[in-house]
Amino acid sequence: MNRPIELEGKKYTALESELGNLKLIVIKAKRGYIACSYIDKDTAEKVGDIAGFVSGVKCVDDMLRAKLRNTTTWAEDAGLREGMSVKKALEILDSPEI
C-alpha cells in the first residue's frame, strides 16, 4: 500500500506491503529511495539506483528510526553513508543538488 508521509515539511511516498513473513518497506524521495533488505542491493547497483538499505524494520515508523546498513555507489556519490540516519538520508535524496 502506498501512502504519503511528511517529515519536516517535505513529502515522501512510503510503500508497505505484506509479502510473507516480513513486510516490503520502501520510502521514495525525489532522487532515490530507502528500502528494507527485501530489495536486492546488487540489482539496485546494476540498474543505477540511488538507494540506501536498512534491516530489522517491521514498519515505516521503524524505518524512520533506523540507520543505513549499506548503499549503492550511486547513493554514496550523492552523500549517503553507512550508519547515517534514514531521516538524514531522505533529506539528501530530496535535495536538488544531487
N, C-alpha and C positions, 0 to 999 in steps of 0.2 A: 504494500500500500504506500503510495506517495503522499507525503504531507509537507506543507511548508513549515519551516521553523525560522525563528528570528533570534539573532544574537547581537546585542549591542547595536540595534537598528539596521542590521544587514540581514537579508533574506537568503535562505538556502532551501534546498529540497532534500528531504530525508526519505529514503526507501527502506522499509522494514517489512520483510516477508518471511513467513514460516516455510522452511524447506524440508526439514526433517527434525533432527534432534536439536538443532540450533536455528537461529534466525539469520537471514542475509540482511546486513545493515550497511547502507551506503549514505553518505551525506555529500551532496553535489554543490560545489561552489561555481563561480563564473569560469574559472580556468582549470579546474580539476576536481578531484574527489578524494574523500577519505573512506576507506572500506574495511570491513571486518575480514578475517582470514579466509572466508569462503571465496573471495576473489583472489585469483592467482597472480602474484606479483610478476612472475616470468611472462605471462601473457600480456599484462599491462605494459611491461617494459618493451616487449616486441612490437606493440602497436603504438608506442609513443605517448602513452597516457601520463599525465601529471597526476600522480596518485601517492597517497600515504596509506599505511596499513596499521591496524590495531588488532589485538587479540584479547580474548577473555571478556568480551562485551555481550550483553544479553538484550539490550535495548538502546534506543537513540540516546537517552539520558546517560547511560553508561559510557557510550562512545564520546559524548561531550566532556566527560571527566577523564578520559583516557589520554595516554601519551603514545606517540607514534612508535611502532615496533620497527618498521623499516619503510623505505620509499623507493620509487623508481628513480633512475638517474635524472630523468626529466624534472621530477619534483625537487631533487637535490639542487639542480641548476636554478630552480625557482626560489630556493631558500629554505625548503623543508629539511629537517634533520631528525634523526632517530632520537627519541626522548622528548621531543617537542610536544607541547600540549595540542590536542586536536583543535581547541579554540584558536590558538595562535596560528596553526596550520591553515585553518579555514580563512582567517584574516588575510594571510599571504595569498591564498588561492583566489580571494575576492579582489585582490589588488590589480589595478590596470598595468602595473609595471612589469609583470612577467610576460 
